[in-house]
Structure formats: structure tokens, C-alpha cells
Amino acid sequence: MKWIYDDGGRSKYYQKENVNDCVCRSIAIVTGRDYKEIYDLINKYAEEYRQVNPDDNSHARLGVSKDLTYKILTDLGFKWITKMYFGKGCTCHLRDGELPKKGRLIVSVSKHLTAVIDGNVHDIYDCTRNGKRCVYGYFIKETA
């Protein structure tokens, strides 16, 4: 699986590199929308979400909880496809042949989301671990 450096447009707005914005970057990359637009969208959702879940500290630059990530992506028309099941171990990895070759995916791996477009990882670093990174599942845009 080829890795392509892609910050999702973050460098247009922010210069700091070590942030936990993988949810924001992945959504921006896969949807083709502006990083700042997605950043603002996530923070709007996070603010509303805290009204019901006051312990949730989600923020576009500091990390987004799994529940809020799921809410945002399903509201944007994405569907979750599970690739890991209890008691089955790792059955899907971030490597060629184990994810759809065509399409735009937001892939969940341990403590990270990454964008995969037409079989290529788009991220700020090669997060494949040489094809050994286990995939929990992925979001894919539902088509009409």
C-alpha cells in the first residue's frame, strides 16, 4: 500500500505539526473539503455534544472521541464497516488487498484515523507499520 504525504490542508492554517487532529485531517482529505471548514464543523459538534456528555473533551486539534467521530461521519453520509470482531483477532490490515481498492475510506486503526483513497494511504506519516497495522473498520460514503 503506497503512502502519500497529505496534511489535509492543515499547513494552510496551522504550522504546529504534533497535534492530534487525525479525525479532522482524514475527513478533510476524504471529502475534499477545506481543513478549516472541517475543523470548525468538528468543534461545533463537540460543543453541542458536551451539553449531553460533559466529560467529553473532544476538539478538532486535541482529539475526537469515537462516539463523536461516529456521529459526525454518519451525519455526513458515511457508513461504518466493521473489520474486527471479538474473539476473532486481527483479520484485516492496512495493506494491499485487504481494503477496497477503489473508493475513499476513513480507516480506523489503533489510536488513529487515516484516509485511504483508491488503495493509497493519505496521511502525514506512513501509518501502515509495513502492512502489519490492524484495521478495526472503516467509514465509506454511502451512495444513492
Protein Blocks (a to p, Z undefined) as FASTA:
>chain_A
ZZdddehhmmmmpmbfbdcfklmmmmmmmnopafklmmmmmmmmmmmmmmmmmmbccdfk
lopcfklmmmmmmmnopacddfbdehkapabdcdehiacfbdcdddddehiacddeehia
cdfbdfklnopaccfbdcddddZZ
